[in-house]
């Protein structure tokens, strides 16, 4: 279901997810040799040279743990924002994506699906709910009889206008100290992860099937 794609796994405590504890900063200089035992090649979870430090994948594993924690926290934040305006997380995601994409041009189902990295059929279902609530408007595409164009209604714009000051406060704190170059690097990294995740899921499912056949 679309909600599972948007929501993902909930953290044990929403407040802890939104304000994670900071790791103690190590006093050891990066140039100093590591005391961590080197892992054997067969125990490494990654083989890319740039992700292995002193023969170990421990730093990479920390990155993955932080990535999951950040994703869970952001999803919890999205659910909290959605609930505050009486929407599901999936509906809220569609609302924000439509708002963003309208600034670039006409918005269709496939455009929304591409933005959110979900199946078009799931987007169609959620758009239908928002149309019934009077938050989105759906009109036939002028050049493609099989397609529709989506746009915000006055009610949808009113919800976003109400939320914008809160979003600004949240984002200013969440991204405080982050530079434009940092944002660009993270955006490129996350686009890559989002694009590659379906392949990783297929590999995981294939491994499960192979184990059953043994």
Backbone as numpy.savetxt, mean C-alpha at the origin, in Angstrom:
# Nx Ny Nz CAx CAy CAz Cx Cy Cz
-11.46 -10.96 -1.66 -12.30 -9.75 -1.66 -11.43 -8.51 -1.66
-11.99 -7.44 -2.19 -11.24 -6.18 -2.30 -10.80 -5.66 -0.95
-11.66 -5.82 0.08 -11.32 -5.34 1.42 -10.05 -5.98 1.92
-9.83 -7.26 1.61 -8.63 -7.93 2.08 -7.40 -7.36 1.39
-7.52 -7.01 0.13 -6.39 -6.42 -0.59 -6.05 -5.07 0.00
-7.06 -4.28 0.32 -6.85 -2.95 0.88 -6.44 -3.01 2.34
-7.10 -3.87 3.11 -6.87 -3.91 4.55 -5.63 -4.70 4.93
-5.46 -5.86 4.35 -4.34 -6.70 4.74 -4.48 -7.18 6.17
-3.35 -7.47 6.80 -3.37 -7.97 8.17 -3.40 -6.83 9.16
-4.32 -6.92 10.14 -4.44 -5.87 11.14 -3.37 -6.02 12.19
-2.76 -4.91 12.64 -1.82 -5.00 13.75 -2.55 -5.32 15.04
-1.82 -5.85 16.03 -2.45 -6.23 17.29 -3.05 -5.01 17.98
-2.38 -3.86 17.85 -2.85 -2.63 18.48 -2.71 -1.51 17.47
-3.84 -0.89 17.07 -3.79 0.15 16.04 -2.89 1.30 16.40
-2.90 1.75 17.69 -2.08 2.88 18.09 -0.60 2.55 18.00
-0.24 1.31 18.37 1.16 0.91 18.27 1.60 0.86 16.82
0.68 0.47 15.92 1.04 0.39 14.51 1.27 1.77 13.93
0.46 2.76 14.36 0.59 4.09 13.80 1.77 4.84 14.39
2.18 4.49 15.60 3.31 5.15 16.23 4.28 4.10 16.75
5.00 3.43 15.82 5.89 2.34 16.22 7.04 2.83 17.08
7.50 1.92 17.94 8.65 2.27 18.78 9.89 2.36 17.92
10.74 3.35 18.21 11.97 3.52 17.45 13.01 2.52 17.92
13.77 1.97 16.97 14.87 1.09 17.34 16.01 1.89 17.96
16.68 1.33 18.96 17.86 2.01 19.49 18.90 2.15 18.40
19.52 3.30 18.32 20.56 3.54 17.32 21.85 2.92 17.79
22.42 2.07 16.96 23.66 1.40 17.34 24.82 2.38 17.36
25.69 2.24 18.36 26.85 3.11 18.46 28.01 2.58 17.63
27.86 1.38 17.07 28.93 0.79 16.29 29.04 1.48 14.94
30.24 1.84 14.54 30.45 2.47 13.24 30.22 1.46 12.14
29.68 1.97 11.01 29.37 1.07 9.91 30.60 0.41 9.33
31.77 1.05 9.49 32.98 0.52 8.90 33.61 -0.58 9.75
33.15 -0.73 11.00 33.71 -1.72 11.88 33.24 -3.10 11.48
34.07 -4.12 11.66 33.66 -5.48 11.29 32.51 -5.95 12.15
31.62 -6.71 11.57 30.43 -7.17 12.30 30.78 -8.37 13.15
30.16 -8.43 14.36 30.34 -9.58 15.24 29.32 -10.68 14.93
28.38 -10.38 14.01 27.34 -11.35 13.67 27.92 -12.52 12.89
27.65 -13.74 13.31 28.17 -14.90 12.58 27.66 -14.90 11.14
28.55 -15.26 10.23 28.15 -15.32 8.83 27.22 -16.51 8.61
26.14 -16.27 7.89 25.20 -17.34 7.58 25.71 -18.15 6.40
25.44 -19.44 6.39 25.81 -20.25 5.24 24.90 -19.87 4.08
25.39 -20.07 2.86 24.64 -19.65 1.68 23.26 -20.28 1.62
23.15 -21.53 2.09 21.85 -22.22 2.00 20.82 -21.64 2.96
21.27 -20.88 3.97 20.34 -20.29 4.94 19.98 -18.84 4.61
20.58 -18.27 3.57 20.28 -16.89 3.20 18.89 -16.81 2.55
18.11 -15.79 2.91 16.78 -15.62 2.31 16.83 -14.76 1.05
17.99 -14.30 0.69 18.19 -13.51 -0.53 19.60 -13.76 -1.03
19.79 -13.72 -2.35 21.13 -13.97 -2.90 21.70 -12.77 -3.66
20.94 -11.67 -3.73 21.43 -10.49 -4.43 22.57 -9.86 -3.63
23.74 -9.67 -4.25 24.92 -9.16 -3.52 24.67 -7.86 -2.77
23.89 -6.96 -3.36 23.65 -5.66 -2.73 22.82 -5.73 -1.47
22.21 -6.89 -1.18 21.35 -7.03 -0.02 21.97 -7.92 1.06
23.23 -8.30 0.85 23.94 -9.13 1.82 25.09 -8.32 2.41
25.15 -8.24 3.74 26.17 -7.45 4.42 26.99 -8.38 5.32
28.30 -8.38 5.12 29.19 -9.25 5.90 28.75 -10.71 5.85
28.27 -11.12 4.68 27.85 -12.49 4.50 26.54 -12.85 5.16
25.80 -11.85 5.66 24.55 -12.10 6.39 23.39 -11.38 5.72
22.18 -11.96 5.87 20.97 -11.32 5.36 20.14 -10.70 6.49
20.74 -10.49 7.66 19.99 -9.98 8.81 19.44 -8.58 8.57
20.21 -7.70 7.95 19.72 -6.35 7.67 18.56 -6.40 6.69
18.65 -7.29 5.72 17.56 -7.45 4.76 16.30 -7.95 5.47
16.46 -8.88 6.39 15.30 -9.40 7.13 14.66 -8.30 7.97
15.49 -7.41 8.53 14.95 -6.27 9.28 14.14 -5.36 8.37
14.65 -5.16 7.15 13.92 -4.34 6.17 12.56 -4.94 5.88
12.49 -6.24 5.67 11.22 -6.90 5.38 10.27 -6.77 6.56
10.79 -6.95 7.79 9.94 -6.81 8.98 9.39 -5.39 9.08
10.24 -4.39 8.82 9.79 -3.00 8.86 8.77 -2.72 7.75
8.97 -3.34 6.60 8.05 -3.15 5.48 6.65 -3.66 5.83
6.58 -4.84 6.44 5.29 -5.39 6.85 4.66 -4.53 7.95
5.48 -4.07 8.90 4.96 -3.24 9.98 4.41 -1.92 9.43
5.15 -1.31 8.50 4.70 -0.05 7.90 3.41 -0.26 7.11
3.34 -1.35 6.35 2.14 -1.64 5.56 0.93 -1.85 6.47
1.13 -2.61 7.55 0.02 -2.85 8.49 -0.43 -1.54 9.13
0.53 -0.69 9.50 0.18 0.59 10.10 -0.57 1.50 9.15
-0.14 1.56 7.89 -0.81 2.40 6.91 -2.22 1.89 6.62
-2.38 0.57 6.58 -3.71 0.00 6.35 -4.64 0.29 7.53
-4.08 0.22 8.75 -4.88 0.55 9.94 -5.29 2.02 9.92
-4.37 2.88 9.48 -4.68 4.30 9.35 -5.78 4.53 8.32
-5.69 3.83 7.20 -6.72 3.97 6.16 -8.08 3.53 6.68
-8.12 2.43 7.43 -9.39 1.98 8.00 -9.97 3.01 8.96
-9.09 3.61 9.79 -9.55 4.61 10.75 -10.13 5.83 10.04
-9.46 6.28 8.98 -9.96 7.42 8.21 -11.27 7.08 7.51
-11.34 5.88 6.96 -12.56 5.45 6.27 -13.74 5.41 7.24
-13.50 4.83 8.42 -14.55 4.72 9.43 -15.05 6.09 9.86
-14.14 7.06 9.91 -14.52 8.41 10.38 -15.53 9.08 9.46
-15.59 8.64 8.20 -16.56 9.23 7.26 -17.60 8.20 6.81
-17.72 7.10 7.56 -18.76 6.12 7.30 -18.55 5.26 6.08
-17.28 5.02 5.70 -16.98 4.19 4.53 -16.16 2.98 4.94
-16.16 1.97 4.08 -15.26 0.84 4.26 -13.88 1.26 3.75
-12.85 0.50 4.08 -11.51 0.81 3.61 -11.44 0.77 2.08
-12.15 -0.19 1.49 -12.15 -0.31 0.03 -12.83 0.89 -0.62
-13.96 1.31 -0.07 -14.66 2.48 -0.60 -13.80 3.73 -0.47
-13.14 3.85 0.67 -12.28 5.02 0.90 -11.11 5.04 -0.09
-10.56 3.86 -0.37 -9.46 3.78 -1.34 -9.91 4.23 -2.72
-11.10 3.82 -3.12 -11.66 4.23 -4.41 -11.89 5.73 -4.43
-12.40 6.27 -3.35 -12.66 7.71 -3.26 -11.37 8.50 -3.45
-10.31 8.12 -2.71 -9.03 8.83 -2.82 -8.41 8.66 -4.20
-8.49 7.46 -4.74 -7.91 7.21 -6.06 -8.63 8.02 -7.14
-9.95 8.12 -7.04 -10.71 8.93 -8.01 -10.31 10.39 -7.89
-10.19 10.88 -6.68 -9.77 12.26 -6.42 -8.41 12.54 -7.06
-7.50 11.61 -6.88 -6.14 11.77 -7.43 -6.15 11.71 -8.95
-6.82 10.71 -9.50 -6.78 10.50 -10.95 -7.54 11.57 -11.73
-8.58 12.16 -11.11 -9.33 13.22 -11.79 -8.44 14.41 -12.13
-7.36 14.60 -11.36 -6.45 15.71 -11.62 -5.64 15.48 -12.89
-5.61 14.23 -13.36 -4.82 13.89 -14.55 -5.68 13.77 -15.80
-6.98 13.48 -15.62 -7.84 13.30 -16.78 -9.03 12.42 -16.44
-9.74 11.92 -17.46 -10.92 11.08 -17.24 -10.55 9.82 -16.47
-11.47 9.36 -15.63 -11.22 8.19 -14.78 -12.16 7.06 -15.16
-11.61 5.90 -15.46 -12.40 4.72 -15.76 -12.11 3.61 -14.77
-12.81 2.51 -14.91 -12.64 1.37 -14.01 -11.21 0.82 -14.10
-10.73 0.64 -15.31 -9.38 0.09 -15.47 -8.30 1.03 -14.92
-8.55 2.34 -15.05 -7.60 3.31 -14.51 -7.52 3.18 -13.00
-8.68 3.05 -12.35 -8.73 2.88 -10.90 -8.06 1.57 -10.49
-8.35 0.50 -11.23 -7.76 -0.80 -10.90 -6.24 -0.74 -10.99
-5.73 -0.07 -12.02 -4.28 0.06 -12.16 -3.67 0.87 -11.03
-4.34 1.92 -10.62 -3.85 2.77 -9.53 -3.77 1.99 -8.21
-4.76 1.13 -7.98 -4.85 0.41 -6.70 -4.26 -1.00 -6.75
-3.84 -1.43 -7.95 -3.24 -2.76 -8.11 -4.22 -3.87 -7.69
-5.46 -3.76 -8.13 -6.48 -4.77 -7.85 -7.23 -5.09 -9.14
-8.05 -6.14 -9.09 -8.80 -6.55 -10.27 -9.91 -5.55 -10.59
-10.15 -5.35 -11.88 -11.18 -4.40 -12.31 -12.57 -4.79 -11.81
-12.85 -6.09 -11.73 -14.16 -6.55 -11.27 -14.43 -6.09 -9.84
-13.40 -6.10 -8.99 -13.57 -5.66 -7.61 -13.81 -4.15 -7.54
-13.13 -3.41 -8.41 -13.33 -1.96 -8.46 -14.76 -1.65 -8.88
-15.26 -2.38 -9.87 -16.63 -2.16 -10.35 -17.64 -2.30 -9.21
-17.44 -3.32 -8.37 -18.37 -3.56 -7.25 -18.33 -2.40 -6.25
-17.13 -1.93 -5.92 -17.00 -0.85 -4.94 -17.49 0.48 -5.50
-17.25 0.73 -6.78 -17.75 1.94 -7.41 -19.28 1.95 -7.36
-19.89 0.78 -7.62 -21.34 0.69 -7.55 -21.89 1.09 -6.19
-21.20 0.68 -5.12 -21.63 1.05 -3.75 -21.55 2.56 -3.54
-20.47 3.16 -4.03 -20.28 4.60 -3.85 -21.26 5.41 -4.70
-21.64 4.87 -5.85 -22.65 5.53 -6.69 -23.99 5.53 -5.95
-24.34 4.38 -5.32 -25.59 4.30 -4.56 -25.61 5.27 -3.38
-24.44 5.53 -2.81 -24.34 6.45 -1.68 -24.28 7.91 -2.12
-24.24 8.12 -3.43 -24.21 9.49 -3.95 -22.85 10.15 -3.87
-21.80 9.35 -3.68 -20.44 9.89 -3.53 -19.71 9.95 -4.88
-20.03 9.00 -5.75 -19.47 8.98 -7.10 -20.60 9.01 -8.12
-20.27 9.50 -9.31 -21.22 9.51 -10.42 -20.61 8.68 -11.55
-21.43 7.89 -12.20 -20.97 7.01 -13.27 -21.72 7.35 -14.55
-20.99 7.65 -15.61 -21.59 8.02 -16.88 -21.00 7.16 -18.00
-21.76 6.91 -19.08 -21.23 6.13 -20.21 -20.04 6.85 -20.85
-19.08 6.08 -21.29 -17.92 6.65 -21.99 -18.38 7.13 -23.37
-18.00 8.35 -23.77 -18.51 8.90 -25.04 -18.01 8.15 -26.28
-16.88 7.42 -26.16 -16.32 6.74 -27.34 -16.25 5.23 -27.20
-16.58 4.71 -26.04 -16.51 3.26 -25.82 -17.78 2.82 -25.07
-18.67 2.14 -25.78 -19.95 1.76 -25.19 -19.81 0.74 -24.07
-18.64 0.06 -23.99 -18.43 -0.95 -22.95 -17.87 -0.35 -21.67
-17.46 0.91 -21.72 -16.78 1.53 -20.58 -17.63 2.63 -19.96
-17.25 3.01 -18.75 -17.91 4.12 -18.05 -16.85 5.06 -17.52
-17.26 6.30 -17.25 -16.37 7.29 -16.65 -16.87 7.59 -15.24
-15.93 7.71 -14.32 -16.24 7.91 -12.91 -15.80 9.31 -12.49
-16.64 9.98 -11.71 -16.24 11.27 -11.18 -16.88 11.51 -9.81
-16.26 12.38 -9.03 -16.78 12.71 -7.71 -18.04 13.56 -7.84
-18.98 13.33 -6.95 -20.16 14.18 -6.87 -19.89 15.31 -5.87
-20.85 16.18 -5.70 -20.71 17.25 -4.71 -20.54 16.66 -3.31
-21.25 15.55 -3.04 -21.13 14.89 -1.74 -19.73 14.32 -1.55
-19.20 13.71 -2.62 -17.84 13.17 -2.55 -16.81 14.25 -2.30
-16.94 15.35 -3.00 -16.02 16.48 -2.81 -16.14 17.07 -1.41
-17.36 17.08 -0.87 -17.57 17.61 0.48 -16.86 16.75 1.53
-16.91 15.43 1.34 -16.21 14.51 2.26 -14.71 14.78 2.24
-14.18 14.92 1.05 -12.75 15.15 0.90 -12.34 16.52 1.44
-13.17 17.52 1.24 -12.88 18.86 1.78 -12.83 18.83 3.30
-13.72 18.04 3.88 -13.75 17.90 5.34 -12.50 17.18 5.85
-12.03 16.20 5.09 -10.90 15.39 5.51 -9.54 16.03 5.24
-9.46 16.92 4.25 -8.17 17.45 3.82 -7.32 18.05 4.94
-7.87 18.89 5.84 -7.03 19.41 6.93 -6.46 18.31 7.82
-7.25 17.26 8.08 -6.77 16.15 8.88 -5.67 15.39 8.15
-5.88 15.14 6.88 -4.86 14.44 6.08 -3.55 15.22 6.06
-3.68 16.55 5.98 -2.48 17.40 5.97 -1.71 17.26 7.29
-2.45 17.28 8.41 -1.80 17.13 9.72 -1.12 15.78 9.85
-1.81 14.73 9.42 -1.26 13.37 9.50 -0.01 13.24 8.63
-0.11 13.70 7.39 1.01 13.55 6.46 2.21 14.41 6.86
1.95 15.60 7.40 3.06 16.45 7.82 3.87 15.79 8.93
3.17 15.09 9.83 3.88 14.40 10.90 4.51 13.10 10.40
3.76 12.36 9.61 4.23 11.06 9.12 5.48 11.18 8.27
5.56 12.24 7.46 6.67 12.38 6.52 7.62 13.52 6.90
7.56 13.95 8.14 8.46 15.01 8.61 9.92 14.58 8.45
10.72 15.47 7.87 12.14 15.19 7.70 12.49 14.43 6.44
11.49 13.99 5.69 11.74 13.25 4.44 11.97 14.24 3.30
13.03 14.03 2.54 13.35 14.93 1.44 12.65 14.50 0.16
12.65 15.40 -0.81 12.05 15.08 -2.11 12.76 13.89 -2.76
14.09 13.86 -2.65 14.85 12.73 -3.21 14.49 11.43 -2.49
14.29 11.53 -1.19 13.90 10.35 -0.43 12.54 9.82 -0.85
11.60 10.74 -1.04 10.26 10.35 -1.50 10.33 9.68 -2.86
11.14 10.24 -3.75 11.27 9.68 -5.10 11.85 8.27 -5.05
12.86 8.07 -4.20 13.48 6.75 -4.08 12.50 5.73 -3.50
11.78 6.13 -2.46 10.81 5.22 -1.83 9.67 4.91 -2.80
9.21 5.92 -3.53 8.12 5.71 -4.49 8.53 4.69 -5.55
9.75 4.82 -6.05 10.25 3.88 -7.06 10.33 2.47 -6.49
10.82 2.36 -5.24 10.92 1.07 -4.57 9.55 0.43 -4.39
8.58 1.22 -3.91 7.25 0.68 -3.65 6.51 0.30 -4.94
6.72 1.08 -6.01 6.13 0.71 -7.30 6.66 -0.66 -7.74
7.95 -0.87 -7.56 8.56 -2.14 -7.94 7.98 -3.28 -7.11
7.86 -3.08 -5.78 7.31 -4.11 -4.90 5.87 -4.43 -5.29
5.07 -3.39 -5.54 3.66 -3.60 -5.91 3.54 -4.38 -7.21
4.40 -4.06 -8.17 4.35 -4.74 -9.47 4.80 -6.20 -9.37
5.76 -6.48 -8.50 6.32 -7.83 -8.40 5.57 -8.73 -7.43
4.77 -8.15 -6.54 4.09 -8.96 -5.53 3.24 -10.09 -6.11
2.46 -9.87 -7.19 1.67 -10.99 -7.75 2.55 -12.18 -8.14
3.74 -11.93 -8.68 4.64 -13.03 -9.04 5.10 -13.78 -7.80
5.38 -13.03 -6.72 5.81 -13.66 -5.47 4.69 -14.52 -4.88
3.46 -14.03 -4.97 2.31 -14.80 -4.46 2.15 -16.09 -5.25
2.33 -16.02 -6.56 2.24 -17.23 -7.38 3.30 -18.25 -6.98
4.52 -17.77 -6.71 5.59 -18.67 -6.28 5.24 -19.34 -4.95
4.69 -18.56 -4.01 4.31 -19.10 -2.71 3.22 -20.16 -2.85
2.21 -19.87 -3.68 1.13 -20.83 -3.88 1.62 -22.09 -4.59
2.54 -21.91 -5.52 3.11 -23.06 -6.23 3.87 -23.96 -5.27
4.59 -23.34 -4.32 5.34 -24.12 -3.32 4.39 -24.93 -2.47
3.26 -24.36 -2.10 2.26 -25.08 -1.30 1.72 -26.27 -2.06
1.43 -26.07 -3.35 0.91 -27.17 -4.18 1.96 -28.28 -4.31
3.23 -27.89 -4.50 4.30 -28.88 -4.65 4.46 -29.70 -3.38
4.30 -29.06 -2.22 4.42 -29.79 -0.95 3.31 -30.81 -0.79
2.10 -30.45 -1.26 0.97 -31.37 -1.15 1.16 -32.61 -2.03
1.88 -32.42 -3.15 2.06 -33.51 -4.09 3.17 -34.48 -3.66
3.95 -34.08 -2.65 5.06 -34.94 -2.21 4.53 -36.09 -1.37
